[in-house]
Amino acid sequence: MPIFEYRCDRCGKPFEELVFGDAAVECPACQSKAVTKQFSVPARPMAGRAAAPVPACESGMPSSGCCGGGACHQR
């Protein structure tokens, strides 16, 4: 099942959601169904080299978990 990135149109919170079929997506912070799917580029493995370590997010991990793609969302 694919994981998609969204941003809430009501409170602005970015979040990720595991989507099954045509399930409605709801913001985990304010429960609004007014959300916008964000463009997300899948990570591509580096051929022949080990990937460089990704620096930790200074603001901490978002409450939804992984930022995706190594980029942290600012709160």
C-alpha positions in Angstrom: 0.0 0.0 0.0 1.4 3.4 -0.9 2.2 6.1 1.6 1.3 9.6 0.4 2.3 13.0 1.7 -0.5 15.6 2.4 -0.9 19.1 3.8 -4.0 20.1 5.6 -5.8 23.0 4.0 -7.3 24.1 7.3 -4.4 24.0 9.8 -1.4 23.7 7.4 0.1 20.6 9.1 2.1 18.3 6.7 1.6 14.6 7.3 1.9 11.2 5.7 -0.8 8.6 5.3 -1.0 5.0 4.3 -3.9 4.9 1.9 -6.0 1.8 1.2 -8.0 2.0 -2.0 -10.4 5.0 -2.1 -10.2 5.6 1.7 -10.9 9.2 2.8 -7.8 11.0 4.1 -8.2 13.1 7.3 -5.7 15.5 9.0 -4.4 13.9 12.2 -4.2 17.3 14.0 -7.6 18.8 13.3 -9.6 15.9 11.6 -10.3 18.1 8.6 -11.0 16.2 5.3 -9.8 19.3 3.3 -6.3 18.1 2.5 -4.0 18.5 -0.5 -1.8 15.7 -1.8 1.8 16.9 -2.0 4.3 16.0 -4.8 6.7 13.5 -3.5 9.8 12.1 -5.3 10.8 8.5 -4.4 14.4 8.0 -3.2 16.7 6.4 -5.7 19.5 4.1 -4.5 23.0 5.2 -5.2 24.8 2.7 -7.4 28.2 1.5 -6.2 28.5 3.8 -3.2 27.1 3.9 0.3 24.7 6.7 0.9 25.9 9.7 2.9 24.3 9.9 6.4 21.3 12.2 6.6 21.6 14.9 9.3 19.1 14.8 12.1 16.2 17.2 12.0 16.9 20.1 14.4 13.3 20.6 15.2 12.8 16.9 15.9 10.7 14.4 14.1 7.2 15.4 13.1 4.5 13.7 15.2 3.5 11.7 12.1 6.9 9.9 12.0 9.3 9.8 9.1 9.7 12.9 7.0 10.2 10.9 3.8 13.1 11.4 1.4 15.4 12.7 4.2 13.8 16.2 4.2 12.4 17.4 7.5 9.2 19.5 7.6 9.4 22.7 9.7 6.8 23.2 12.3 
